[in-house]
């Protein structure tokens, strides 16, 4: 009785009348292309794809920087007005036609280059994402020793390495002696703090990366990273060897294990001395509501929402394309997006509780140990873990968590590449999926070798700053314009109702507002701001040479050039005057429809398509006859 009451309640929002006659125990609905074995496989894969390294090493830092708990207000606002609507749009777009990010643009052939651009972004980002997984593997293996190798300054360290900041007493303008912060015989006004590097920072630079002085000094391949990169490629290829049938099983572990580790680290963290200070800096009494008046805070919230949900990468469309046609993609969008947001908040508590303890040990403000990106994952947090009892255990758990989080996102990235090739050449690759996956993984490994040289971290940063940045916002803006304004938002809603069943006009009111106005405006503002405030990337204050920056812009060009090139090619290929060609390419092609005949209904029936095609041909004949007579 209780279950019936709960089902009745949820049906008010999530009911899908179109699946009443669907048998959940049948095999693949789409035997030719394949489907997820279970609904759980898809949900866990989507969660694993959306929950990435940005949830762990970027969100907590942004929350700290932008007012602590106050940052949650703009973050969840942007999630509601932009994140969920765009996530829903992309997922529904891919599920409707059961195609990857290139073929879905049969809906608007003129913008097929947007899909190619998404695939190019995924290709380039997959190169350096694989390297980050290799970093995690190396640190996980390095953690299997006691004490942790970065717990103190060993033979690999230079004279600038110290566990505590170096304090000198300045007497009459001359540095006289070495003092500790606890020594009060020197007036505080005369103490000079000399910057030093922690053992974990020097270990990252001198041992793990063997970092060179800049991009100009490539140096040899760092072989321990190259071997970890090879292992990473093998793990990804092994999980995807049978496509979603095998990866859907792997994610049962890789998508759930990080939550167990976050929970363990959180429990351990809050029991440490100084944890309260860290949590207060993150989201407690240090929250600053006046930050909400700063536009930068809202920009950071929106940007984090887009990147965290992996909108614009092509992966959402790809994973959704393997769903059954009548899958309730609306409910799935809420489950995944809210889980992703909750993970970010939870990870922040685990991170800052231990950073608070680190600040307590070093007797410095929490703000001085807080970092983002690589600095948090491979310097600050490992340094904090090294101060805990049984430190190798916590370190192994943390880096294994980074490994699983990275693998989930990499699975979807590789799936985007292979799915596009399978959709483009189904007869060629259908029986060779394993070979295609291994070949793709091998190519990405070879392309990733420059990123494991001594200048590798500079290459990784260059790709991250140029490709995984405002370029994605530009692609998403074209995507939402193409769907809402060119293809037609009302037509797209009718397509979704073919999958979900008819909904009331009030149901669609909010989604229309977001797709037609709110989301595009937000993206446009952030895109303009990002381009106007763009500064050349640096790594640890090391500037890039001119040729390196030029290469970064070449990568941006390589992603975006497909949009005009394919549009021009399509315009040349079709017949008619320029206006007629443009109008034709802004209309769905004959191949735009649900993949299976039984789902096409009256709107996309073969008879209607034939009538439409014949009417179009007769219209062309009439125009030609009239033109000939007039001439």
N, C-alpha and C positions, 0 to 999 in steps of 0.2 A: 504493500500500500504506500509506504514512504517513497519507494523508488518511483512509483507511478506519479505521485504528487510532484516529485522533483523533476521528472521528465516533462510533465505538463508545464511546469514553470519555465524550464529552459527552452521549450519549444516556442514560447512566445517570442524569443529573440533568435534562437539558432535553428529553428525547425526547417527542415529541407524536404518539402513535399515531393520533390522529384525522385527521391530514393525509396519511396514506399515499397516498390516492387523489386528492389535490388536485393539480390542474395549475396550476403557478405562472405559466403563460404565458397564461391566459385573461384576458378583460377583467374589468370590475367584477363581482364576485360579487353585489353588491347593486346592480342596475342602477337601481333607483328612487331610492336615496339616495346611491349612489356609494361608492367605496373609494379608499384610497391607491393611486397608480399602482405604487409599488414599496415593499417593506419599508423600504428605506433612507430614503424620504421620511418615513415615520412616525418612525423612530428619530431622525433628525436634527431633526425638528420637536419631538419630546419633549425631546431634549437642549437645543435652543434655548429651549424654554419653561421648563425647569427651571433651566438655567444663566442666571441673571439678574444684575442689578446687585448684588444681595446677596452673590454669590460674590466680587465684586471689591472692594466698598467696605465690607462688613460683616464677613465671615468673618476677614480678616486682623486687623482691630481686635479682634475677640472673642478670637482666639488670643493676641494680645499681652496683652490685659487679664487673661486667665484662665490664665496660667501658661505661655504659649508652647507648646512641643511637648507639654506635659502635657495641653493642651486637646484634643489629638487623641484621647485615651483616652475621655473622655465623649462626644466628638462621634461617633466611629465606633460606640461602644456604643449611642447613641441612634439612629444610622442603622440598626443591625441590629434593635433591639427595637421601633422605632416607624416609622422612615422607610420602610424597604423593605416591611414588612407593609402599611402604609397605602397606599403607592404601588401595590402589587400589588392591593390590595382595590379601589381606585378604578378602576384600569385595567381589571380584570376585570369590574367592575360595568357599565362603559360598553360594553365590547366584547360582553358577553353579549346585551344587548338592542338594540344598535346605536342608542342614543338618547342625547340630551344630558342634562345634570344635572337637568332638571325631570322629563322623562318616565321616567327610570330609577326614579323613586319610585313607579311603578306597582307596584313590589314591596311597598311599604308606603305606601299612599295617605295615611295619616294624617300622614306626614312629608314630603309633597310641598313644604311650605313651606321645608324645608331646602334643596331644590334651587333654589327661587326666591331664597332668601337668598344662595346661592352666586353666582347670576347677578347679583344686586344688588351684591355685593361687587366682582365683576369689572367691572361697569359703572362704579362710582364710582372704582375704582383705575385703570381704563383712562384716565380723564380726566387724572389727574395723571401717569400713566406716559407719556402722550403729551407732556406738558410737559417731562419729564426728557429725552426724546428730542430735543425742541426745544433744550434747553440744550446737549446734545451737538453738535447741528448748528451752533449758533451758535459754540461754541468751536472746532469743526473749521474753520469758515470764518475765524474770527479768527486761527487758527494759520497761515494762509497769508500771513504777512508776517514780515519779519526786521528787527529782532529782534522777539520775541514782545511783544505790547502790555503784558503784565503782568510783563515782566522787570525793569522799573524804575518808579519813581514819576514819572509824567508829569503833564500839565496837569490830568487828572481827579482826581488825588490831593489829599488835604488834608495839613495839617501833621503828622498822626499817622502818616504813611506813611514807612517806612524799610526798607532792605534788611537792616539788622542791629539788634538790640536797642539801645536808647539807655541809656547808663550815665552817671550823674552822681555826683560826689564830694560826700558829705555831711560838711561840716566844722563842728563845733560846732552841729549841728542845722540848718544852713543849706546848701542846695544851692548850691555855689559855681561849678562849672564843668562843662562837658560833657567826658566822658572816654570813651575806647574801652575795650573789654574787654582789649585788649592793653597798655594803659598801666598800668604797675605803680608809678607814683609816688604813687598813692592807696592807702592800706591797704584790703585786700579787705573788711574789716568796715565800711568807710565808703562802699562803692560801692552806689548805689541803682539798680536796674534799672527803668526806666520802660516799661510795656507799650506797644507800638506795633503797627501792622498792617503785614503784608507787602504788597508791590505786588499779588501775586495775590489776596490777601484784599480789598483795596480795589477791585481791578478787578471782582471778583465782585459786590461790593455796589453800587459806584457806576456801573459801566458795563454789565455784563451784566444785572443785575437792576434797577438803578436803585431799590434797595430803599427803601421808606418807613420811617417810625418804628414802624409797627405795623399790625395788621389794621384799625384804625379809619381809617387814612389810605390809602384805596384808590388814589387817584391815577389818571392816565390809563393806557391800554394802552401797554406797551413794544413799539413796532411791530416792532423787529428780532426780538423773541421771537415776536410774533404771526405774522410771516412764516415763521419757522422752524417754528412749530407747524402752519401750513398745509402746508408742505412735508412735514413728518412725516406728516400725515393723508393726503396724496396718495400717499406712498410705501407706507403701510400698505394703503390702498384698492387701489392698483395691484397689490400682491402678492396680495391676497385676492379680486381681481375674479372669479375662477373658482373660488373656494373652495380646497379642499385640492389641486386639480389644479394651480393656479398657485403657491400658497404652498409646496407640496411641492418645487417646483423652485427657488424663491428660497432656501430654507434650505440648499441645497447650498453656497451661498456664506456666508450670514449665520451659519450654525451652525458653520462650520469656520474662517472668517477670524479670529475672536477668538483661537483657539488659536495661529495663526501670529503674531499680534501679541504675545500673552503670551510666546511663546517668544523673539521678537526682543527685547522689553523685558527679559526675564530675562537673555539673553546680554549685552545692553548693560549691564544693571544690575550684574551680578557682576564686571564688569571695572572698575568705578568705585572710586575711593578712598573708603573708609568703608562700602562695601557689606557687608563682613563684620559690622560692628557692627549694621547693620540686620537682617540675617538672624539674628544671635544673639538680638536682642531679640524677633524673631518666633517662632523655633522652635529656637534653638540652646542654648548653654550657660546662657542666662538662664531656661530652663524651670524652673518651680517646681512640683514634685510635691505640695507641701503644699496647693496650691490645690484638689486633688481632694477635700479634706475639706470644702470650702465648697459648700453647696447651690446657691448662685447660679451656680456654674460649670456644674453639671449642668442647671440651668434654661436658661441661655444656650445650651448645646449642643443641648438638645431643641428650643428655639424656633427656632434657626438651621436645624435639620434640617427642621422642618415648613415654614417659609417658603421655604427654598431649593429644596425639591422641589415647591413650589406645590401642596401638599396642601390641599384644602378650597376651592379656587377654582373648581372645575368644569371646568378645562381638561383635566385628565387624562382624565376621562370623555369629554369631547367629542372629543379627538383619538383616543382608543381606539375610539370608536364607529364610526370609519370603517375599522377593520381588518376583514379577513376573519374569519369566525366562528372558524375553527380556528387563528388566529394564536397563536403561543406567547408569550402575554403574560407568562408567568412569567419566561422568559429575558429578555425586553425590560425588565422591571422591574429586574433586576440590572444590565443594561448601562447603563441611564439613570442609576440612582441612584449607582452606583459612579463613572461618568464625572463626574457632578455633584460628588461629594465630591472626586475627584481634581483637578477644575478649581479648586475653592476653595483647596486646598493649593498648587497650582502658581501661582495668581494671587498668593497671599500672598508667595511668594518674589520674584516680579517687582516687587511693590509695595514691599516692605520693603528690597530691595537698593538701590533708587533713593532711598527715604526716608533710608536710612543715609548715602548720599552727601550728601543735603541737610543732614543733621545735621552732617556733617563740614565742609561749606562754611560753615555758620552758627556752627560751634563751640558746639553745644548738644547736650544729651542727645537720643537718638532719641525718647524718650517725649514730648518737647515738640513734635515735629513730626507725631506720629501723630494722626490724626483718623479719624472714621468718617462714612459717608453723604456728604452734599454737601460737607462740609469736606475729605474726602479726594479726591473726584473733581474738584472744581472750584476748590480752593484749594491744598491741600498738594501734590498730585501735579503739577499744572501749574507750581507754583512750583519744584518740584524739576527738572522737565524744562527749564525756562527756563535752568538753570545748565549744561546739557549743550551740547557742540558740535553744530552742526546741529540746534538745538533745535526749529525748526518741523517737521522731519521726524518727530521722536519725538512731538511734540504732536499732529500730524495723525493718526498711527497710533493713539495712545491714544484720542483722541476718536472716531475712526472705529470703534474696537473697542467703545466704549460705545454708539455708535449701533447697530451690528449686534446687540449683546447685547440692547439695549432693543427693537429691532424684532422679534426672535424672540418675546419674551414678549408684546409687543403683538399680534402675529399671532394667537396662541392666545386672547388675551382677546377680540378682535373675533370670532373664530371661535365662541367660546362664545355670544355674543349672537346671532349670525346663525343658528347651528345650532338654538338653542332656538326661534327664530321659525319656522324651516323645519320643525322637528318638530311644532310646534303648528299651523301652517297650511301643510301641504305643497302643497295645490292652489293656494293663492294665491301663494306665493313660489317655487315650484319653478323656474319659467321666468324669475324676476325676481331671481336671486341677485345679479347685478351691481348692479342698482338698490338692492337691500337693503343691500349692502355700502357703496355710496357714501352712501346715506342715513344709515347708522349712523356712518360716519366723519364726515359733516358735522355730525351732532348732537353727537358727542364734541368736535369742534373748537369749536363754539359754547359748549358747557359748559366748555371749557378756557380760554376767554378771560379769566375772572376770575383764573386762575392765571398770566397773563402781564401783569397790571397791576403797578404798583409794590409792591403788597401781595401779589403772587402767591406768593412763597415761603412766606408765612404760611398761605395756603390749602393749598398742597401739603403742608406739615408737618402741618396740622390733619387732612387726609384720611388721611395716612399713620399718624398716631398713634392715631386713633380707629377707622378702618375696617380697615386692614391690621394688626390687632393681635390682642387676645384674642378678638375677635368670630369670627375664623377658627377658633380653638380650640374655641369653643362649637359651631360648625357641624360640625366634624370629630367632636366627642364625640357629637353626636346621630346623625351618619352611622354611626359604628361601632356604636352601640347599636341603631340601626334595622336594620342588616344582621345583626349577630351575635346579638342577643337577640330582636328582634321578627320579622324575616323568618326568621331561623334560620341560624346559622353552618353547620350540617351540610347544610342545604338549599342554601346558597350554594356549599359545596364540591362538591356534586353538580352544580350548574350549571357550575362551572369544569371539572369532569371531562368534561362534555359537549363542552367546547372543546378540552381538552388530552389527553383520554383518561384512563383509570382510573389512579390512583396508590395506593400502599400506605398503610395507616393510619399507619405511621411517618413517611411523607412529610408528612402533614398535622398531625402532633403539634405541631410548632413553630408553625405558622400558627394553629392553634386556640388555643394558649397566648397568642399575641400578640393575636389578635382578641378573645378572650373576656376576657382579664384584663390582660396587661402593658401594651398600648397604651392602653386606656381609663384605667387607673390613672395612667399618666404624664400623659396629657392633663388628667385631673381635677386632679392636683396642680398642674400648671403654670397651668391656668386659674384655680384658686383663688388661687394666689400672685400671678398677674398682676393680678387684680382687687383683691386686698388691698393690693398695693403700688403701685397706679395713682396717678400724680401728673399734674396738668394739664400739657399740653405747653407748651414754650417754644421760641423760636428765637433763638439768640444772646442768651440771657438776657432777651429781650423777652417779656413775659407777654401772654397773650390776654385780651381783654375778656370780661366775663360772657356777653355775647350770642354771642361766638365759641365759647366752651365749650359753651353751650346748643345751638348749631348742630351742634357735633361730636356731642353726645348724640342730637340729632335724626337724624343720619346713622346712628348705631348702631341707633336705633329703627326707622328705615326698612328696615334690613337684616333685623332680627330679628322685626319685627311680622308678617311673612308667615307665620311658623311657626304661631302661634296662630290667626291669621285664616283661613288655608286649612284648618287642622284643624277649626275650628268650622264652616266652610262645608261641608266634607265630611260632618261629623256631621249637619248639618241636611238634607243632600241625600239620604242613605240612609234606608231605612225600618227600622222595628223599635224595640224598647225601647232605652234608652241602652247597656246592656251588649252587646246584639246589634249595635248600630251600631259601637261601639268595636271589637268583635271582627272585624267585617267589614272595617273600615278598617285593621286590623293584619294582614290577609291579602292576598296578592297579588291584584290586579284581573284581570279576564279578558284584559286587554291586555298582561299581563306574560308575555313569552315571547321566544324568539329571533325576530328580525325576519322571517326567511325560513322558509317551511313546511318545506323539506328539512332544516333544522337542529333542528326541534322534537322530533323523536323521539317515543317513547312518552309521556314525561313531560308534554310540552306539545302533544300532538296535538290537532287540532280536535275529534275524536270524544270525547276525554277531557274537553276543556273543555265540550262540550255536555252530556255526562253529569253533570259536576260542577254545571253551571248548572241542569239539570233536577232533580237531587237537591236542590239548594238551594231551588228553587221548591216542590218537593213537601214539603220539611221546613217551609217557611213556611206552606203550606196546612194541614198537620197541626197545627201549633202554633195556627193561628187557629181550626181546628175544635174542638180541645180547649179553648181559651180560651172559645169561645162556649158550649160544652156546660157548662163549669164555672159560667159566669155565669148 
